[in-house]
Every structure is written in C-alpha cells, then in structure tokens.
Amino acid sequence: MLLLDSLYINNSGGKILLDYLVEILETHKIPTYYLFDERCKGDFPMVPNRRKVFMKATLINRHSFYKRKKKKFSHVFCFGNLAPTIPLDVPVYTYFHQLLFLDTPESMSVRDKMKAKVKSMVLNALKSNTNVWFVQSEQVKTRLASKYKVDINDVQLLPFYPPLDQHQQKVYERRKDGFVYISSGSLHKNHLNLIEAFCNFYDAEKKGILHLTIAPEFTALISLINQKIEEGYPLVNHGFVKRHDLVEIYQSNEYLIFPSLAESFGLGIVEAIENGCKVIGADLPYTYAVCKPSLVFDPLNIANMEMAFKQSQTEDIKPTEQLVFNQINQIVNLLKK
C-alpha cells in the first residue's frame, strides 16, 4: 500500500494540489493510506476512515507515526517538502514545492525568516531519507540540487495541477482593461505594491479594473482595499473563490498581473493562460519557468509596475506562451508501482 504523507499541507495552492491528487489516486483505485493535517478534518469524505488519519502537524507526531507504521507501506509519497524522519526500506518520493526554503524575500518578517531557516535545516537533515524528488519547474530542480547538494539525477520535473472546468456553456465578454490577481494575501504576494501601482495608473489613465481574491483573515489588506474602493478606485475583492467560479473571472478579463516575490510554480499563471489571459508577470525566474509572458515588470518598483499597466493599454501586446503542462498521469504511473 502507498502512503501519501501530506501532514504539512492545509491551505492555499498546496491544498488545491492535494485535493486534486487525492481525487486522482482514488479514481485510479491505487491502494493508499493518507496522513493528513488535523486542520483538514472534514475534508476527503471519499476516503474510508480505515485508510486515513488526521493529526497535529508537528515533527514529533510525524516521527512517531513513521516509527509505528514503517513496515505497513510498500512505497511512500511525501507531499510536503520533507522526507520521512527515519530511513525506510521502501521507495520514497518527496514532492518539493516550497520556494521559501530556497530564497526568503527581504520583505518577510524576521519571525517568518527564522521559521523558514529552521524548516530548511530540517529538510537538509532528512534529505537522505528520500530516493527521488519531484518538483514543478526547472528553476526549482536546479536550485534544490544546488542548495541541498542533491544529485540532480534524483530530481524529476513533474508539474501537475487540477484543470479548471472549461466546458461551461456561457461565453464571457473579455474586458480589455481588466486585470486579475488570484492569490492569497500573504506578504510575499506583494499586494501593497500592486495596489499602489494600479491606483497610480488609474489616476493617470482613468481606466481599468483590478480583481483580487483576499480572504477575510487578512484584515489589514482588506481594510486597505476597502479604503481604496471608498476613494473611488475600481478594485473588486471577491474574497475566497471556489475553483469552478474562477473561469468566469479569468475569461472576463484580458490580463493576469502577477507580482508575487516568490513562487515554486505559480498555479495562477498556468490557469490564466489556459483561460485566455495574457500574463503581465514579475521579472523573476519563476515566471519564465512556466511561460513566455506578454509583459514583465520589476515587482519591487512601483513606477515600473505602473508602466506595465499603461503599456497593456497603449501597445499591441503579444499573447503569452505556456511552457509547462499537467503531468499527473506520469505521477500516477510511478505511484502504481
């Protein structure tokens, strides 16, 4: 039986990928036992209780689990960056998708930087307990091998992501001055610079609309957005959006603008391209790892980002070219063995 260890995954893009992975494993009837974060309790009803356990996401709990269950599984898939806490006598695959382990943005708080450093040290200590690493982009593959002294031949490029439902009958009119940023409100997502640049662009051009998806828990960012709306700026915050509703947001607007300072993959970029948006992306390696963008900007330079908004409305902007595609079938074939 396969073990899917996803103890450290409970929200954001990682949770979207986890939901999709569980659905695929169950659809293909691959015998799997699941280790889930307790914050996901109530999710995954399609998995019988005998094949899943929820626990608090601590290193001690995870270590105890492996000590007790190490002889139960024929192979292991760790979907949370960290290899098992002990060596196992079975094949182990570890999916690495946390770019913050490789590079912590200067904008991060000291506390968050320390947490990332400790997690990076744990990853380094456990790295020998995996046989193969899976990653989502060539950039992550190269940097993982370099920073942690991993044999690059042990790192496989296998991006995967859940496709959005594009079989809806409704056809949406695409707004040429519409901009979308589908993202959480975490600091490294760079919303403060984005909002300031957009408002400056609107002051100069008197056109445009910016769609955001900030959940209520990001209170300071929500307050800023509401303040800008009261001042007359055309910002729309959709809050948390269910995936089947994202199609309308993408297909109703011409551009995805993506100013994040750190991404392991950039799921929103791929989704936007597959729904016909042109990408205005940060001039950072993760952008070029997944596409040839229509426009780029310096995400730390507000004036440069404002210029990108303006160029989108005054120049003939080329379509974006997608470079990576869903490889879930290859992953399934590996996990069947």
C-alpha positions in Angstrom: 0.0 0.0 0.0 1.1 3.5 -0.8 1.4 6.1 2.0 0.6 9.7 1.0 2.1 11.9 3.7 0.6 15.4 3.4 0.9 16.4 7.1 2.1 19.9 6.4 -0.5 20.8 3.8 -3.7 22.5 4.8 -4.3 25.7 2.7 -3.6 27.8 -0.3 -2.1 26.3 -3.5 -0.7 23.2 -1.8 -4.1 22.3 -0.6 -5.6 22.7 -4.1 -2.9 20.3 -5.4 -3.5 17.9 -2.5 -7.3 17.8 -3.1 -6.6 17.0 -6.8 -4.0 14.3 -6.0 -6.3 12.5 -3.6 -9.1 12.6 -6.1 -6.9 11.1 -8.8 -5.5 8.4 -6.6 -9.0 7.4 -5.5 -10.3 7.5 -9.1 -7.5 5.2 -10.2 -8.1 2.9 -7.2 -4.5 3.0 -6.1 -4.5 1.5 -2.6 -3.4 4.4 -0.5 -3.2 5.3 3.2 -3.3 9.1 3.9 -1.6 11.1 6.6 -3.5 14.4 6.8 -3.1 17.7 8.8 -5.9 17.8 11.5 -6.9 21.2 10.1 -8.2 19.2 7.1 -10.7 17.2 9.2 -14.0 17.0 7.4 -12.3 17.0 4.0 -11.7 13.9 1.9 -15.0 12.1 2.7 -14.4 9.8 -0.3 -11.6 8.1 1.6 -12.7 5.4 4.1 -11.7 6.1 7.8 -9.6 2.9 7.8 -7.3 4.5 5.2 -6.7 7.9 6.7 -5.6 9.6 9.9 -5.6 13.3 10.9 -3.1 14.6 13.4 -1.5 17.9 14.5 1.3 18.8 12.1 4.4 18.5 14.3 7.7 16.9 13.7 7.3 14.7 16.8 3.9 13.4 15.7 5.2 12.6 12.3 8.3 10.8 13.7 6.1 8.8 16.0 3.8 7.8 13.0 6.8 6.6 11.0 8.2 4.6 13.9 4.8 2.8 14.4 3.9 2.3 10.7 7.2 1.9 8.9 6.6 -1.7 7.9 3.0 -1.1 6.7 3.7 0.5 3.3 5.2 -0.6 0.0 6.2 2.9 -1.0 5.8 6.4 0.3 5.0 9.8 -1.3 5.8 12.8 0.9 3.8 15.7 -0.4 5.1 18.4 1.9 8.8 19.1 1.1 10.2 16.9 3.9 11.4 13.3 3.6 10.4 10.8 6.3 12.1 11.3 9.7 13.6 7.9 9.5 15.2 5.8 6.7 12.7 3.3 5.2 13.4 0.1 3.3 10.9 1.0 0.5 11.0 3.6 -2.3 10.3 7.1 -1.1 9.3 10.1 -3.3 9.3 13.6 -2.0 7.5 16.4 -3.7 9.3 19.7 -3.1 7.3 22.9 -3.8 8.3 25.5 -1.2 10.5 28.1 -2.8 10.8 30.0 0.5 13.2 27.2 1.6 15.4 28.3 -1.2 15.1 32.0 -1.1 13.5 34.1 1.6 12.3 37.6 0.3 13.6 40.6 2.2 10.0 41.7 2.8 9.4 38.7 5.1 9.3 39.4 8.8 12.2 38.3 11.0 10.0 35.7 12.6 9.0 34.2 9.3 12.6 34.2 8.1 13.6 32.3 11.2 10.8 29.7 10.7 11.9 29.2 7.1 15.5 28.8 8.1 14.6 26.1 10.7 12.5 24.2 8.3 15.3 24.4 5.7 17.7 22.9 8.3 15.2 20.0 9.0 14.9 19.4 5.2 18.7 19.2 4.9 18.9 16.8 7.9 16.3 14.4 6.4 17.2 14.6 2.7 18.9 11.3 2.6 15.6 9.5 3.6 14.2 10.0 0.1 15.1 8.3 -3.1 13.6 10.7 -5.7 12.5 14.3 -5.5 9.6 15.6 -7.7 9.5 19.4 -8.5 7.3 21.7 -10.5 9.8 23.7 -12.5 13.3 23.6 -14.0 14.2 26.5 -11.8 13.3 24.6 -8.6 15.1 21.5 -9.8 18.4 23.3 -10.3 18.2 25.3 -7.0 17.1 22.3 -4.9 20.0 20.3 -6.2 22.5 23.1 -5.7 21.4 24.3 -2.2 21.0 20.9 -0.6 23.7 19.1 -2.5 21.2 16.6 -4.1 22.2 14.6 -7.1 20.3 16.3 -10.0 19.6 12.9 -11.5 17.5 12.2 -8.4 15.2 15.2 -9.1 12.4 14.7 -11.6 10.5 17.6 -13.2 6.8 16.6 -12.8 4.5 19.6 -12.5 0.8 18.8 -12.0 -2.3 20.9 -11.3 -6.1 20.5 -11.4 -7.6 21.8 -14.7 -10.4 24.3 -14.3 -13.8 23.3 -15.8 -13.7 24.9 -19.2 -16.7 23.1 -20.5 -19.2 25.7 -19.3 -21.6 26.8 -22.0 -21.5 30.5 -21.1 -19.3 32.8 -23.2 -17.9 35.9 -21.3 -17.1 39.2 -22.8 -13.4 39.9 -22.1 -12.8 43.3 -20.7 -9.6 44.8 -22.4 -8.7 46.9 -19.3 -9.5 44.1 -16.8 -6.7 42.8 -14.6 -6.8 39.7 -12.3 -4.6 38.6 -9.5 -5.8 35.3 -8.0 -3.8 34.9 -4.8 -3.8 34.7 -1.0 -3.0 37.8 1.0 0.4 36.6 2.3 3.0 39.4 2.5 5.3 37.9 -0.2 2.4 38.0 -2.7 3.2 41.8 -2.9 -0.3 43.2 -2.9 0.7 46.6 -1.4 2.9 47.4 -4.3 0.3 46.1 -6.8 -2.5 48.2 -5.3 -0.4 51.4 -5.2 0.8 50.9 -8.8 -2.8 50.2 -10.1 -4.2 53.3 -8.3 -1.4 55.4 -9.8 -2.2 54.0 -13.2 -5.9 54.7 -12.7 -5.2 58.3 -11.6 -3.3 58.9 -14.9 -5.4 56.9 -17.4 -8.9 56.9 -15.8 -9.5 53.3 -16.9 -9.0 49.7 -15.7 -10.4 47.4 -13.0 -8.4 45.1 -10.7 -9.9 41.8 -9.4 -8.4 40.3 -6.2 -9.2 37.3 -4.0 -8.3 38.2 -0.5 -9.8 36.2 2.3 -11.3 37.9 5.4 -8.4 36.8 7.7 -6.0 39.3 6.0 -7.7 42.2 7.9 -5.1 44.9 7.2 -5.1 44.2 3.5 -8.9 44.1 3.4 -9.0 47.5 5.1 -6.7 49.0 2.5 -8.8 47.6 -0.3 -12.0 48.9 1.2 -10.3 52.3 1.7 -9.3 52.5 -1.9 -12.8 51.5 -3.1 -14.3 54.3 -0.9 -11.9 56.7 -2.6 -13.3 55.7 -6.0 -10.7 53.2 -7.3 -12.2 50.3 -9.3 -10.9 47.4 -7.1 -13.1 44.3 -6.7 -12.2 41.8 -3.9 -14.0 38.5 -4.5 -12.7 37.0 -1.2 -12.2 33.3 -1.3 -13.3 32.0 -4.7 -14.3 28.4 -5.4 -12.4 26.9 -8.2 -15.3 26.4 -10.6 -16.0 30.2 -10.3 -12.5 31.2 -11.3 -13.3 30.5 -15.0 -15.6 33.5 -15.2 -13.1 35.8 -13.5 -10.3 34.8 -15.9 -12.4 34.7 -19.1 -14.0 38.1 -18.3 -10.7 39.9 -18.2 -7.7 40.4 -20.6 -4.8 40.2 -18.2 -3.4 38.4 -15.3 -1.0 40.6 -13.3 1.3 38.5 -11.1 3.6 40.5 -8.8 4.5 37.7 -6.3 8.1 37.8 -4.9 8.4 34.1 -4.5 6.7 31.1 -6.2 7.6 27.5 -6.6 5.2 27.1 -9.6 2.7 29.9 -10.0 -0.6 27.9 -10.5 -2.5 31.1 -11.2 -0.3 31.8 -14.1 -1.0 28.5 -15.8 -4.7 28.7 -15.0 -4.9 32.2 -16.5 -3.1 31.2 -19.7 -5.4 28.2 -20.2 -8.3 30.5 -19.9 -7.1 33.0 -22.5 -5.5 35.7 -20.3 -2.2 37.5 -21.3 0.3 37.4 -18.4 1.9 40.5 -17.0 4.5 38.9 -14.7 7.2 39.7 -12.3 10.6 39.7 -13.9 11.7 36.8 -11.8 12.8 33.2 -12.7 9.5 31.5 -11.7 7.6 33.5 -14.3 9.9 32.3 -17.2 9.8 28.8 -15.8 6.2 28.4 -16.7 5.6 30.8 -19.6 6.9 33.4 -22.1 5.0 36.4 -20.6 3.4 39.2 -22.6 4.9 41.9 -20.4 7.2 41.9 -17.3 8.0 44.4 -14.6 10.2 44.8 -11.5 7.9 43.7 -8.6 9.8 46.0 -6.2 9.5 49.1 -8.4 6.0 50.6 -8.2 6.7 53.0 -11.1 7.8 50.1 -13.3 4.7 48.1 -12.4 2.5 51.2 -13.2 4.2 51.4 -16.6 3.3 47.8 -17.3 -0.3 48.6 -16.7 -0.1 51.5 -19.1 1.7 49.5 -21.8 -1.1 47.0 -21.7 -3.5 49.7 -22.8 -1.3 51.6 -25.3 0.7 49.0 -27.1 0.0 45.8 -29.2 0.6 43.2 -26.6 1.5 39.7 -27.8 -0.2 36.6 -26.3 1.5 34.6 -23.6 3.1 31.2 -24.4 2.6 28.4 -22.0 5.7 26.3 -21.3 4.6 23.7 -18.7 1.6 21.2 -18.7 -0.1 18.9 -16.4 1.8 15.6 -15.8 -0.5 14.0 -13.3 -0.6 10.8 -15.5 3.2 10.3 -15.2 2.9 10.7 -11.4 0.1 8.1 -11.2 2.1 5.6 -13.3 5.1 6.0 -10.9 2.8 5.6 -7.8 1.1 2.5 -9.2 4.4 0.5 -8.9 
